[in-house]
Amino acid sequence: MKTLTVTQAKMQLGKLVDQVHGGAPVLLLHKNKLVKLERYEPLDPEYESAELETLLLEGVRAKFTPYSPGEMTRLLDKIVREERKK
């Protein structure tokens, strides 16, 4: 897998996109963090309805616990404090 800095990638972005579309993922290094560029194939409900249905059911069946009013208040207070620091 090819690894480049963002600066290096800028010079050859079109070429890298072509390589990724061809199935060769690319890693980009930016400020000591990695980002992976890889081909993405959106689901087509007409042809991939079983896979789409599975993904949707996973989301619906996932554990979900709504926030209590107290939790929402604490979260809002935290966000307000952080915004004021900026």
N, C-alpha and C positions, 0 to 999 in steps of 0.2 A: 504494500500500500504506500502510495506516494505521500510524503509529508513536506509541507511548504509553510513558510511564514505568510501572513496576509499580504505583506509587501511583495513577496515573490509571486503570489497568486494573482495579484492585480494585473501584472504584466501579461498574464496568459490565461485570463479567466475563461474566454471562449473555448480555448483548447481543453482546459480542465473540465468544463461542462460537457464537452463532447466525450471525454474519457469516462466521466461519471455516467452519462447516458449509455455508454458501452458496457457498463457493469463494473468499472474500476473505481471504488470509493477513494476519496482523497481526504487526508487529514490536514487541517489548517491550524497553525500555531499562532496564538495572539495573546500577548501578555502572560506567557507561561501557562496558557489554558488551551486545550485542544477542542476543535469542532470537526465533526465528521460530515463530509459532503457525500451523500449517496443518492442513488436513483430512487425516486418516489413514484409509485404507481397508485393513483387514486382508485378507489373501488367504484366499479360501475354496477349499480343495482340491477341493471338488466341482465348482466352475465354472472355476477358474483354475489347473488342474493344470499346464498348459504353462509358465505364468509361474513358478509355485512350483517346478517341476522345474528350470527354468533357474537360479533363485536358489540352490537347494540344490546343484546341480552346480558353480556358481561357488565356493561355500564349500568343497566337497570338493576341487576341483581347485586351489584357491589354494595358493601356495607356503607350506609350513610346515616349519620346522626346529625340532625339539625343543631345549630348553635342555640343555646339558651339565651334569653334576654340579657342575663348577666355577662355571659361570654361575649356577646355582641358589643355591649357597653365597654368592656375591658379592651376589646380589639379596637374599637373606635378611638378610645382614649390613647392607646399606644400609637396609632397612626397619626393622630393629631400632634402628639408629643414629638414624633419623629419629623413630621413636616415643619414644625416650629424650629427645630434645630437647623434646618437647611438655610 
